[in-house]
Amino acid sequence: MYAKVMRSYAGKAEIALLCTDDAPEGLHCGACNAGKQLSPRETVLAENAVGAGAGDFVKVTMREHGELKAALTLFIVPLLSFLMALVAAHAASMSLWISFLSGAGALALTLFLLRIILKKKTYYLIAGIK
């Protein structure tokens, strides 16, 4: 997939993902409006091993097993914390609603901590400058 570098700093870059097709004649195949609307796009963080600068169009790849690691981190870890809090509250003979609220609190705390811990984590890698 291709992206445009919005900012570059300290071995990482903020990129706006543009197109997932490998268009042989240029950056865009014309099937989408990706090249026409760059400013309101959401940006993601990518490792910038090739030294791309702001404004460069780059080829972006995903790290090996990136989707699996992200899914495990963002779905399985919070689910396990929720379930462990439910089991602990049930083992302490708490009522159903108190057990649910303790599980919801553990879930909220886990998601908050993951957000802080993973703020600069990325599974995207800039493979080359186009």
C-alpha positions in Angstrom: 0.0 0.0 0.0 1.1 3.6 -0.5 1.1 6.6 1.8 2.2 10.2 2.0 4.5 11.2 4.8 3.0 14.1 6.8 5.7 14.4 9.5 9.0 12.7 10.1 10.9 12.6 13.4 13.3 10.3 15.4 13.1 7.2 13.2 9.3 7.3 12.9 6.9 9.1 10.5 3.2 10.0 10.6 1.7 8.8 7.3 -1.6 9.2 5.6 -2.6 5.9 3.9 -3.6 6.5 0.3 -4.0 3.5 -1.9 -3.8 -0.3 -1.5 -3.4 -1.0 -5.2 -0.1 -1.4 -6.9 -0.8 0.8 -9.9 1.8 0.2 -12.6 1.4 3.5 -14.3 1.6 5.8 -11.2 0.8 6.2 -7.6 -3.0 5.8 -8.0 -5.0 3.5 -10.2 -7.9 6.0 -10.5 -10.5 3.7 -8.9 -10.6 5.8 -5.8 -10.3 9.5 -4.8 -7.3 8.8 -2.6 -5.0 11.2 -4.3 -7.4 14.1 -4.3 -8.2 14.3 -0.6 -5.1 14.3 1.5 -5.7 16.9 4.2 -8.6 15.4 6.2 -7.1 11.9 6.3 -6.3 10.2 9.5 -2.6 9.5 10.1 -0.9 6.5 11.5 2.6 6.0 12.9 5.2 4.0 10.9 8.9 3.2 11.4 10.9 5.3 9.0 14.1 3.2 8.4 14.6 4.7 4.9 14.6 8.3 6.0 11.6 9.6 4.2 10.8 13.3 4.7 7.5 15.2 4.9 5.7 15.2 1.6 7.3 12.0 0.2 5.1 9.3 -1.2 6.2 5.9 0.2 5.5 2.2 0.0 4.2 0.9 3.3 4.2 -2.7 4.6 3.0 -4.3 7.7 5.4 -6.0 10.1 5.4 -9.8 10.2 2.4 -11.0 12.3 1.4 -7.3 12.9 -2.3 -8.0 12.6 -2.1 -10.9 15.0 -0.1 -9.0 17.6 -2.5 -6.0 17.4 -5.6 -8.2 17.7 -4.1 -10.0 20.7 -3.1 -6.7 22.4 -6.3 -4.8 21.7 -8.9 -7.6 22.1 -7.7 -10.6 24.0 -5.8 -8.7 26.8 -8.8 -6.5 27.8 -11.2 -9.5 27.5 -9.0 -11.6 29.8 -8.8 -8.7 32.3 -12.6 -8.4 32.3 -13.1 -12.1 32.8 -10.5 -12.3 35.6 -12.2 -9.5 37.4 -15.6 -11.2 37.0 -14.2 -14.5 38.4 -12.5 -12.8 41.3 -15.6 -10.8 42.2 -17.7 -14.0 42.0 -15.2 -15.9 44.1 -15.5 -13.1 46.7 -19.3 -13.8 46.8 -20.2 -10.3 45.4 -23.6 -9.8 43.8 -24.0 -10.0 40.0 -24.1 -6.3 39.5 -21.0 -5.6 41.7 -19.2 -8.4 39.8 -20.2 -6.8 36.5 -19.1 -3.3 37.6 -15.7 -4.7 38.8 -15.2 -6.3 35.4 -16.2 -3.1 33.6 -13.8 -1.2 35.8 -11.0 -3.6 35.1 -11.8 -3.4 31.4 -11.7 0.4 31.4 -8.4 0.5 33.4 -6.8 -2.0 31.0 -7.9 0.0 27.9 -6.6 3.2 29.5 -3.2 1.6 30.3 -2.9 0.1 26.8 -3.6 3.5 25.3 -0.7 5.0 27.4 1.7 2.1 26.8 1.1 1.7 23.1 1.0 5.4 22.2 4.2 5.2 20.1 3.9 1.6 19.0 3.4 0.8 15.3 3.2 -2.2 13.1 3.7 -0.2 9.9 7.1 0.0 8.2 8.1 2.3 5.4 9.6 -0.1 2.8 10.7 2.5 0.2 10.2 6.0 -1.3 8.3 6.1 -4.5 
